[in-house]
Amino acid sequence: MSSTNLRGRAAVVGVAESDLGLVAEGLTHFDLIGQATARALKDAGIAKSEIDGFFCASSYLPMPTMDVAEYLGIRPRYSDSSNIGGSSFVSHLLHAAAAIEAGLCTTALIAYGSTQRSDGGRLVSPTKLLPWEDAYRPRYPVSMYALAASRHMHEYGTTREQLAEVAVAARAWAQLNPAAFTHGKGPLTVAEVLGAQMISYPLTSKDCCLVTDGGGAVIVTSAERARDLRAEPAYLLGAGEAHWHRSISQMPDLTTTAAADSGRRAFEMAGLKPADVDVVQLYDAFTINPILFLEDLGFCAKGEGGAFVSGGRIAPGGDLPVNTNGGGLAYCHPGMYGIFLIIEAVRQLRGEAGARQQPDVDVALVNGNGGVLSSQATALLGTADALG
C-alpha cells in the first residue's frame, strides 16, 4: 500500500472538546476525555459500541489506551499509544487512516485530556534534561524555544515586534470564539506583548501559550462509511510526520524544523500546494512557532516568516487565516494541543465556526509540534469538493 492510496480514503466524522479553561473542582483528565468522547459520538451520530480503534497519548499515563479504554468502556481491536508530544494526535490521524485502510479497524477514536491548570500548571512527567543541557538550568520548554527565536532574529533580522504580531493575531481570533480562555478579555497590542514579564529572552509571558484544562476527541472512519453519517465528512487528503532530534542541543538548525519533511509528504500525498490551503492551524506553543512553520511548510521563504505575519496578515481579515480558534496562545493549551488543531480545521471545513468562520473553506492544513520543536506532523483535510 503506497501512501498515495490513503488520499481521501478516510474522513473525520466527529469532533468535540470537553469543558475548557479551569474546569469544575474534582474533574479528572479521565472525565474530560469522557466528556469530549460523548460529545464527539453525538456529533458523528454513532454509538460508542461502534468504536473498534483507539488512539491516545497522555502525560499522565504510561499505558493510556488501556487505562482510558477501560474508563470509557470500549474494547478496541486496534490500539495505538504512540507519544511524540503535542503532535501525537495529528500523527494518530494518519495512523488511523492507515489502520482503517488495512482493515485493522473500521471506526477510530482519537482522544486526549488534561487538568494541567487545575493541577497548578505542573507537568505531570517533567522531561529529564541531558546533563550538558541541565548545567545551564534552562526553563523547560520555554528556554528551548527562546533559543530558536534568538537564532532566527540573529540570522534573518526577525524582530520582537514581529514575534508579538503572532500573539496579537491569536488574541483577535479568540475574541470571536466564545470557548477561548481569553475571550472577552479584549484585544492585545504589540506594546503589551513586549512589555509583559520576560520569561526567557526574547519571549515574554505573552509570547508563551496558555496553561489550561481541557480534552478533545476526534472520530475517524472510512470515506465510504462517512458519506452515510450525519455530519459532513472532512476527508484526509494527505499527511506526513517527521522528527530530527529530541533535545534542543541536537537540533540540526535552530531555524528549520522537521515540518519541512512532514509538510512535503502531506502535500505530495494530497497533490496540493500551499496556495491551495484556505485555513491554517499551527501548534503555537510560543510565538516563534508559526513563523518557523509558515516558512517550513512553504507559505513563505525561509527567513521571511517575521515579515509574513506582520500587519495583521494572519489575523481576522488578513490574507491567510491562521489559528482561527485563538490557538494555544489565546484559546486553550492543556499540556498537549495537537488534537484541537484537528477540531478547528473540521469545523472550518463544515462551516460551523460561528463568528470566526471563513468563507469558502475547502482545504485546511494542521501542523502539530512535539517536544522542543522535535516532532512534526502535518495533515491536509478537505471537503468533498477538494476531494474531487
N, C-alpha and C positions, 0 to 999 in steps of 0.2 A: 504494500500500500504506500504510494507516494504521498507526500504532504499536500500536493496539489489536489488530490482526491478528496481532501477534507473540506474544500471550499464549498460552503453552502449546504453541507451535509448535516449540520446540527444547528440548533437555534435555542436562544434563551426565551423561555415562555413564562417565567415568573420571577419577579424581583420584589424585595421589600427590605426595609430597615426595621430594627427594633426601636424601642424608646431610645432617645439620644441625649447627650449632654451630661447632666448629673441625674442619674435615674433614682427611682424611689429606694429608700433605705431597705436593705435586706435582699434586693435583687442580685443574683449572681450572673456570671457570664453564661452559665447554662440557661438561665431564664431568658436572657437577651437573645440567645440563639433560638430558643423555643418560640419567642415572640416573632422573630423575623421569619422563621420557617413556616409558622402557621399563616402568617400574612402572605408569604410568597406562594404557598399552596393555594390559598384563596385567590390570589392574583392569577394564577395559572388555571384554576378551575379543575385541579386534580386532587386525588386523595393521597394521604400520607402512605398508604399501603402500596402505591404505585412507584415509590422511590426504591430503586434497587442498585443505585450507585451513590457513594457518599465520599465527598472530598472536604477535608477540614485541616486547617493549620491553627496552632494556638501557641501563645506564650505561657499558658498556664499548665498545659497537659502534655506529657511525653507521648501518649497514645490517644490523640484526640478523636480519631474516627471511632474507636471502640467506646470511649467514655461518653461522647456526645450521642452516638447512635443508641447506646443504652438509655440515655436520658430521654431521647426523642421517641424511643420505642420503634425503631426501624431496624430491619435485618438485611443490610445490603449484601449483594453477591459480589460487588466490586468496591474496594475502598482505596483511597489514596490520601496519605497524610504528609505528602512532600512539603517541606517547610524551607523556603528560600526567602523568608522575611515577608515584608509587606507586599511583594509581587506575587506571592504564592497563589492568590485566588485568580489572577489573570492567567497564570500558568495552569491552574486547575481547569480553567475553561478549555484550554487546548487539550489537556489530558482527558477531560470528559468527552469531548468530541471524538477523540481517537478511540476511547473505550466503547462508545456507542457505535461507532463505525465498525469496530471489531466484533460486535455482538456480545461484549462482556457485561453490558447493562443496557437498559432502554431509557431510563429516566434518572438523571443525576441531580443531586442536591450539593451545592457548594455553600458552606456556612462558616460564620465567624462571630465571636462575641467577646467583649472585654469590658471590665468595670475599672479601667485604669484610673479614671478620675475619682471614683468612689474609694479606690484603694490608696488615695493620697498622691496619685501621679507616679507611683513607683512602678518600675518594670518588674514583672514577676520573676523573670530569669535574666538578670543582668549579663550582658555579654562579657566574657573574660578577654581582657586585652592581652596582646602579645607583650612579653617582657620589655622589648625595645620600644613599644609604644607607651606602656604603662609608666615608664620612668618619667615621661613628660606630663603626667597627670592630666590627660585630656578629659574634657567633659563629654562623655559618650551620649548620643552620637553627634551633638552639635559641633564640637570641635573638628570633627572629620569633614563635615560639610563646609565649615568655615575655611578649611584648607583649600577645598575645591574652589570656593568663591574667591579667595585671595589669589589663587593662581590664575583664575580666569581674568581677574582685574589686572593682574600683572602682565599677562600675555596679550590681552586684547583691549585693554583700556576700559573695560566694563566698570561702571560706577556704582556706588552705594545707592544713588538715586534710581538707577535702573533696576537694581535688586528690589528696591522699595516699591516700584511700579507693580511688581507681581503681587505683593500684599495688598496694595490699594485696589487692584482689579478683583482679587478674591473677595475682599470685603464688599465691593459693589455688587458682585453676584449674590453674595449672602443676603443682601437686603431684599432680594427677590425670592428668597427661599425661606418660607416660614419654619422649616425644620432646622435651619442653620443655627449654630450656637451663638453666632454674633448677629443674628437677625434682629433688627430693631435697635442696634447699638450705634447706628449712624455710620456715615462714610469715614474712611481712613484717609489721611493725607500722607504724602511723601515725607513732609516735615515731621509728622508724628511717628512714622516708622524710624526715621533717622534719630529722633530724639528719645526713643524708648531705651530701656535698660540694655546696656551692652551685655551680651551673653558670651559670645566668643567671636572676636573681631573677624570679619566685618558684620556679623549677624547680631541684631538686637532681638529683643523678645518678640517684636512684631514681624521679624523675618522667620520666626520659628512656628511650627504647627501647633495647633491646639492640643490639649490633653483632655479627652472626654471619655465617657462611657458610650457604648454602642455595639450593635450587632447588625449583620446583614445576611441575606440568603438569596441565592440565585438558583433557578431550576432550568436544566438543560435537557433537551430530548432531540430525537431525530427530526430533520426538517419535514419529513413525510408526516409524522405524527403531529408536529407543531401546527400544521395547517388546519387541523381539526379542533384545536383548542380555542379557548375563549379569547385570549389576548393576541394581539398582532405579534408574530414572531420577530425576533431580532436575530437574523442569521449570522453565523460566524463565517466571515468571508476570508479571513486569514489570521494567522497567529504565529508568534515565534518567541523563543526565550533564549537567554544567554547570561553567562556570568564569567568574568575575567579574574576576579580576585575576591577575597573575603575581607581582609584588613586594609585600611586606607593606605598604610605604608607600602602595600604591594600593588596598589592601583597603577597600571602602566602609565597612564596620563591623567592627571587630575582634572583635565578639561574635557575628556572624552569618555563617555560611558558605554557599556555593552548594549545600550539601546540602539547603537549603530548597527549591531548584528541582529538583535531581536526585531527591530523595526524593518530592516531589509527583508528578513524572512517573512514577516507578516505581509508586507506589501507585495512580495513576489507571489505568495500563495493567493492573495486576493486579486492579483492582476491590476492593482491600483497604484496611484502615486499620491504624494501629499496634497496636491492641488484638488484631488477628488474628495477630500475629507471636509465634512461640514461642521463638525464639532469635535473638540479635542479634550480628553480628560486625562490629566497628568498627575502623577503622585507628587504633590508639592509639600513634602515634609519641611522643606526650607525654600526660601525664595530663589536660591541658585538652581534648584531642580528644574523648573520649567524652562529656564534659559538653556541649560545643558540639553534637555530632552528635545526641545524645539530644533536645536541645531542637529543633534544626532539622528533625529527622525526625518530630517530633510526639509523642514519647513523654512529654514534659513541656513546660510552658510556658517561654518564654524567660526566663532568669534563675533558673529553678528546678533547673537541672542539678546544682548542687552538693549541694543537699538531696536530690535524687533518688538520687544514687549513695551516699549515706551510710547507715550502719547495715547494711552488708552486702547492700544491695538488689540489686546486680549481681554479687555473689559466689556461690559454690556455696550452694544452699539459699535464695537470695534470690528476690524476686518476678520479676525479669527476668534470665535468664541472658545475660550479655554477655561476649564473647570467651572462650568456653568452652575454648579450647586454651591459654590463657595470654596470647594476644595478642603484639603486638610488644614489650610491656614485660617479658614473662616467658617466652615460648615461642621465638620467633625473630624476627630482623629483619635480613635480608641486603640492606640498601640500599633495596629496594622490597618492600613487604609485601603488596600487594593480592591476589596470587594465593592466598595462604594463607587469606584470608577465605573464598574460594570453597571451598577444600578442606575446611575445617572445617564450613562450612554443609552441604555434601553429606554428610559423614559423620554429622552430627547427624540429617539427614533420613532416612538409611538405617538409623540405629540402630547405627552402627559405631564410636562414640566411646569405648567402654570405660567406665572408671570415671567419666568426666565426662559420659556420655550422659544427656540429658534425656528425660523421659517424654513420649510422645505429641507428637512434633515433626512438624508438617505444613507449617509455613511458617517459613522462615529469611530474615532480612534481612542483606545485606552492604553496607557502605559504604566505598568506597575514597577515599583522600585523596592528593593530589599536590602537590608544591611546598611552599609555606608557606601551608597552608590554601587553596591556589589552585584546584585542580581537585577535583571531587567526582563520584563515580559510584556509583549505588545500584542494587542488584538484589534482587528477591524471588524466591526459589526455593521450590518446593513439591513434595510428594508427589502421587501420583495422586488421593488424597482431596482435596487442596487444589485440584487442577485441576478437579474436579467432573465 
